[in-house]
């Protein structure tokens, strides 16, 4: 189950960010999604980040040092953490990002229903 969850995350979420394709990210999100940021929780009916806009704002070209950890999983629920370093085209570091995701298993596979991230 852990490998299946990581593959799903990489195939849809990471690839969606890489290609600026929110419709790809949407394939693994069960809306509404809980977005936890800066001590606030919002229930959202659409994905809260536009990858292309974020890349432009940060001058973000690529990410390195990806790390994934499924900290807990059973037949219906999983918790996962992921981290990476965001870099500019010249390789200089913009920031490090660490995120937590909660998933539920559906007939259509793993679906993300909550997320929280920290950048530093």
Secondary structure, 3 states (H helix, E strand, C coil): CHHHHHHHHHHHHHHHHHCCCHHHHHCCEEEEEEEEECCEEEEECCCCCCHHHHHHHHCCCEEEEEEEEEEEECCCEEEEEEEEEEECCCCCEEEEEEEEEEEEEECCEEEEEEEEEEEC
